[in-house]
Amino acid sequence: LAFLNSLQTRDFKFIVPQFRRSGLFESLAHYQCRGVILCRSDEEVRLADGFIKLYLYGYGFERDSAILVHHDGQSFLNLNDCRLYDHLQEIRKGHGDIDVVAGQFSGASWHPTCYDYPEQVYQRISQKKTIIKFEAIARAIEAINARIFLPSSGPPCFLDPMLFHLNLEPINVFSRPPQLIRYLQKRFNRSERRHTLEVMEMMPGDVLDVTECNFAYKAQERLSEDGIEAYLRSYAARYEVFFRDRQVGCSSQHLDDILNRLREAIEYKLSLFELSHLVTTALYLSLHEAPDKMIRVDFQSRRVEIVSGVIDPNYYSLSTPSWQMERVLDGKMTWYNFSLTFRMRIKREPDVYVPLLHDFLLTEAEDLKQFCSEWLELEAKLEENGERITVEAGGCLYSVSRFCPHQGADLSEGWIEENRYLVCPGHWWRFDLWNEGRCEASHATINAVALEQDGAKPRIQAPQVAALRSRVRAQGVPR
């Protein structure tokens, strides 16, 4: 609030999204301005010549929001990093074509950034995830028929010496705006849109005239591809002492204290986690400074213990600096914000994503019961619904579950890649239609069945096809 308190003129109102946690609203409740408006998802705040509308996304530890501003006949949608991709057609139907859209395209995710992969594997995964995110942005632009797109993330700016190398890696998931701009220009040059898409990289001070689609470069300092490394090194040098002072050495006793506090915190979380019986993969947590002592979490037996090494064939292991973990245990940082620091190394065997394990680790203890309730409710809804859709890929029709088994996104808004993968519009999971709709990176499936064969090599074994087709017929799926 320091900046807000420094403002002399406060002739404005705050619009705050109404998430389950009310911390932001409470922190602004006594701020002296024209008021604070608590806004639910899809709720409009009327203006003299338009409106502002928020769209909220909240599931488990994830919270995000997007904002639509309609003013004087023009519209601007800032997607931020909100998972709205399966709702964009509905937004366009309700509010017409969107003039300007902004969205993030660079991924703040553990995978593969924090994983111990060989360089070739790391780059291959990074390239695949980058292209999927670029394509998701392109499809969002198409869904709302936007005239102008503003990239709103990147370039990466890691100032911590522990992470600085991420700024300079030739291939990773932290894309820069020029990369996305080149992709979109190539992508839309061959499209059949009614009007040309303008993609503009704005910097602080630049001005965009939406009506005339004129862009004025007003920023005093512009960051170019050629000058970015020198800029980042100079920027990081200003914080060198700050990061060095953080990494104060710990005695062995202090490390043991942190490890025991972590064990107690995990035990408490596990006591609240009603879905532990569904997690068959063990979790190992350790500190960088004491790699020979690990906290082992056995979800099946609900047991937490300190061991000297990995003893399970199927496991996730995570190691982080002691000072970083201490900030989490002291309540100075949430588990989710801890994940966004990237100050950890992760390994998993086999290399398969286990969503519930991640949800357990990154959800705050006080939110775990609510998360479990929401998860069970979603599972029951998906099972009860049983709705299926037909998709075409590589000359073959497939019947698949309509809703993603991860978080229920509508797969009818997804797309096909490589003539065999159905991509979810929510978190971009890829389901292999040639392998019964199984997800590439997890054990989830959308139960795909081939309804027509094109004479090519059978993609599903005959007995499986017969069984799945019988199930499809029972559910009344159009053939």
N, C-alpha and C positions, 0 to 999 in steps of 0.2 A: 504493500500500500504506500510505500515511500513516494513513488512517482505521483500517484493519485493525490496524495496529501500536499504535494508541491504545487498543484494547479491552483491558480488564483481564480479563474473563471470556471464555474461548474454548472453551466447551463446545459446539462445533458442528463439522459437517463441510461441506466444499465439494463440490458436484456440478458438474463441469466437462464441457461437451460435447466430444467427441473429433472435432474438425475436423482437417484435414490439417496446419494450422499448430498448433504446440504451445506457442506463446508464453505463453498464459494459464496453462496447467498448469505450465509451468516456473517462472513467476513466483511461483506459490503452493507449489511443491514443498517449500520449506524453512520455510514459515510454520508456527508452532507452534500447532496446534489438534488436533482429534480425527482429522483426516485429510482427504485429497483424493480423491474418487472420480471417475475418468475414465469417462464414460458414452457409449456408442455410441447411434446413433439406434434408437428402438424398444426400448431396453433399460430394464428396470425396476430401481429401487432399492427394496428391500423396507423397509417400516416395520412397527412393532409392530401397527398396525391399518390398514394400507393400503400404498400404494406411491407412488413418484414416477417418472414416465416422461418421457424427453426425445424430441423429434422434431427432427431436424436437416435443414437445407436447405443445400446447398452446390453452387454451379455457377459456374464462372469466378471473378469477383471477389466474388460475393455469398455471404455466410455469415449464417445466422440460425438460431434455434432456438425451439421452443415447449415448454411444460412442462405435463404433466398431473399433478395431485395428487389422489389418492384417499385420503380419510381418514374413518374412522368412518362409512362409508356415504354420504359426500358427495363430489362431484367438482368440481374447478376446472381449467379449461383456459385457460392464457394463450397465445393465439396469437402474441403479440408482432407482428412483421411477417413471420412465417414463411410460406412459400408452401405451405400444407397443404390448400388448398381442394379439391383432387381426391383427398384421402385422408380427409376427415372422415367419410364414410359408413363407411369401414373402422374408424375409431376408435370410432364409435358402436356398430358391430356387435360390437367386441371388449370395450367397457367400458360399454355402455348409454348412456342419456340423460345428458347433462352438465348439472349443476345451474347452474354459473356459468361464463361464458366472458368473457374480456377480449381485446381486439384493437385494433390500430392502424387508423386510418381516414383519416389525413391524410398526404399523399404527399411524402416527401423525394426528389423527382426533378427533374432538370434541366428537363424539359419540362412546361409551357411557361415555368417560372419564369425561366430564364436566357436565353431566346430573344428575339431582337429582333422581336417581333410588334407590329402595331398593337393598340391597346387592345381593340377589339372582338373581334379574333381571339383575343387572349390570354384574354379573359373567356369566350369561347365554348368554347375548349379546356379551360379550368379547370373550367367548369360540367360539361362532359361527363365529365371524369375524376373529378370529385367524386361525381357520381351513380353512376358505375360502381363506385367504391370503397364507397359506401354500400350499394349492392345486393349487392356481394360479402360484406359483413358480414352483411346480412340473410339471405343464402343459407347462410352458415356457421352462423348461429343455427338455421336450419331443419334443416340437415343433422344437427346433433347434438341438436336438440330442447331447447335450453337454456331454463331458466326465468328466468335473470338475465343481463343483459349489462352489462359495465362498460367504457365508453369509456376507452382508455388512451393517447391521444395528444392533442396540442393543449392549450391554444391556442398559436399560434405565438409564439415569444419570441426575436426577433432583436435583439440588443443593439448590434451593430455599426452605426454610422451609415450605412455603405454599404448595409445591408440592412434598416434599421429600417422603411422604407416597407412592407415585406411584411406587417408586423403589422397595418397599417391599411387595406390594400387591401380594397375592398368585395367583390371576387370574385377568389379565387385557389384553389390546391389545398390551402392550409393551413386546413382546416376546423376549427371549434371544436365541442366536445362538444354544445352545445345544438342545433346544426344537425343533427347525426347523430341526436340523441334525437328531434327533431321528425319526421325522416324515418322512423325505425323505428316510432314511435307510429302514424303514419299508415299505414305499410306493414302493420303487424301488427293494426291495428284491423279490417282487412277480411279477415284470414286465418282459416282454419278450424282453428287449433291447439287442442289439448286444454286448454291453460292459458294464462293471460295472460303476456305477456313483461314483466318488470320491467327498466327501463333506469335505471341510477343513476350519477350523476356523483360519484365519490368524490374527496375531497381528503385530504391527509395528516392522520391522526388519526381519520378516520371509521371506523365499525365496522359490519360487515354480519353479521347472524345468518342463515346460509344455511338452516338448518332451518326457521326461522319466517318467513324472508324479511323480516326487520325490519332497518331501516337507521337507525343512530344518527348524527346530525351532531355530531361531536366536534371538528372542525377549529376552531382558534381564529380563523383568518383565512380567509374564503371569498372567492373571486374571482368577481365577477358580470360580466355583459356590460356593464353601465353603467360599471363602474369599471375596466375592463381597460386602457383607453388611459392613464389617469393612472398606473396601477400600472406599466405597461411603460415609460413615460417616466421615472418615478422610478428604476426598476431600471436603465435604460440610462445614466442620469446618473452612477450610481456607477461605471460602467466607461468613462466618456468618456476619461479620461486613458490608460487601458490601451490602447484602440484607437488613440488619437492617437499614442502612442509607437511603435506598430507601423509606422506609415506614414512612416518616415524616408525622406527624399528620396535618390535614387540618382544618382550621376554617370553620364555617358554610357558611361564605361569599365566601370563596374560592371554596367550594363544589358547591355552587350555580353558581359561575362563570363557573366552568367546565361543569356543567349540561347545562347551557345556550349556551356555545360554542358547546357542543355536539348537542343540538337541532338545532342550526343554520347549523352545518355541515350536519346533516341528512336532513334538509329541502332542502339544496342545492343539495344533492344527489338525493332526491326524484324528484326535478324539472327536472332532467336529465334522470330519469328512465321511459322510454316509455312503459314499460310492467307492470306498477303498477296495471292496471285494471285486470290483471290475478292473482293477489295475494289477496286472501280473508281472510288470517290469519293476525291478528294484531301483531305488534312487539313492545315489551316493553324493554327499556334499562334503567339501573339504576347503581348507584355506591354503592359499599359495605357499605360505611360509611354513606349513606343517603338512606336507603331502602324505606322510605316513600315518596320519590319523584321519579317518573318514567316518562320517555319520551315515549309517545304512538304514534306509527306510524300507521295511517289508510291508507292503500294503495289505497283502493277504492275511498275515497274522497280526497286523496292526502293531508292529514292533519297531522300535527305534533303538539303535545301539551304535556304539563306537567300535570300529574295526580298523585293522591295519592295511587292508587292501580289498579289492573287488573279489567277491566269492560267487557271484551269480553269473550265469551265461547270458541272461537278458538283463540289461541295466542301462540307466542313464547316470553319468557322473558329471558333476559341476564343481569347478574350483574357482575361488575368487579371492582377492586380497582381504586380509583380516580387517583393515580399516573400513573397507567398503561394507562388509557384512555387519560390522559394529554399528554403522549408521542405520542399517535396517532394524537391528535389534533395539537400538535406542529410540526408534520411532521417528527418526529424522528423514526417513525415506520409506515409501511403500515398497512392497515386493514387486509390483508392476514397474515402478520407476527404477528399481534396481535392475530389472531386465533391460531397460533402455540405456543403461550406462555402458553396456558391452564389455564391462570389466570382468569377464569370466571366460573360462575355457570349458567346453562341453564335449563329451564323447558319448555315443550311444551304440549299443550292440544288441540286436541288429540295427541297421541304420533305418529305423522306422519311427515315424512320429507317433507319440502317444498323447493325444489331446488332454485326457483327464489328468495325467501326471503334471503337465504344464499348468493346467487350471488349478490343481492343488497347490503347487508351489507359488504361483503368482497372485493368487487371490488372498486378500487379507483374512485373518482368522475370523473376525466378526462378520465377514460376508460369506463364509463357507456354507453355512446352513441354507442361506438364501440361494446360493449358487446350485447346491444339490437339488433343492426343490425345483428351481427353474429347469435344470437339466432333465430331471425325471418327467416334468410336465411336457417338455419339448419331445422327449422320446415317446411318451404316450401319445402325443398329438400326431407325430409322424407315423407311428404304428397304426393308430386308429384311422388316419386319413387314407393311407395306402394309395393315394392318387398317383397315376402314372402318365407319362407323356411319350410321344414318339419323336425321335430325332433321326436325322439322316447323316450318315458319315461314310464317305468312300463308296457311294453307290449302294449302301445297305441301310435298311430301316431297323431301328432298335427301339424297344420299349424299355423305359428306365423309370425309376422313382422320380417324381417331380421335385421333391425337396431334398436338399443336401443333408446327409446324415451328420454333418459337422455342427452347423448352427441353423439349419432350416432354410437357407436361401433358396429362392425359386430357380430351379435349373432350366426352366423354359426361357430364362433370360441369359443363359450361358451360351457358349459357342464351341465349335469343333476345331481342334488343332490336329495336324498331321493325319487327317482322315480317320482318326481312331479315338482321340481323347475328347471327352466332354468336359469343358472347363467351367467350374462354378463361378458365378459373378461376385460372390461374397468374399472369399479368401483365396480364390483362384486355385482351388484343389483340382487336380486333373484325374478323371476317372476313365480307365481303359475299357472301351467298349468291346475290344477283342478278348478281354479277360473278365467277362461277367460284370463289368463296371466297377472293378476294384480300383481304389485310389492308389496312385503311384507311391505315395510316401507314408501311407498308414494302412490299417486293416479295414477301413471303411469301404462300403460298396453301395452302389445304386442299383444292384440286381439287374444288370442289362441282359436283354435277350434279343437275339437277331430274329426279326420277323420276316425278313427276306434275305436270300443269299444271291449274290451276283455272279455265281459260277466260279468265284475265286476259292482259294483254300479255306475250308471251314474254320471259323474263328472260335467256335465253342464246340466241345465234344458233343456228339449226337445225343447221348442220354441226358446231358445237362440241358440241351436245347429243348428236348421233349418235356422235361420236368418244369422248366421255367415257362414254356409256352402254356402248359396246363395251368400254372399259377396265374399267368396273364389272362387267360380266357376266363378263369373264375372271377377275376376282378373286373371283367367287362371292358378291357382296353380295346379301342378301335383297331382293326387289323388293316 
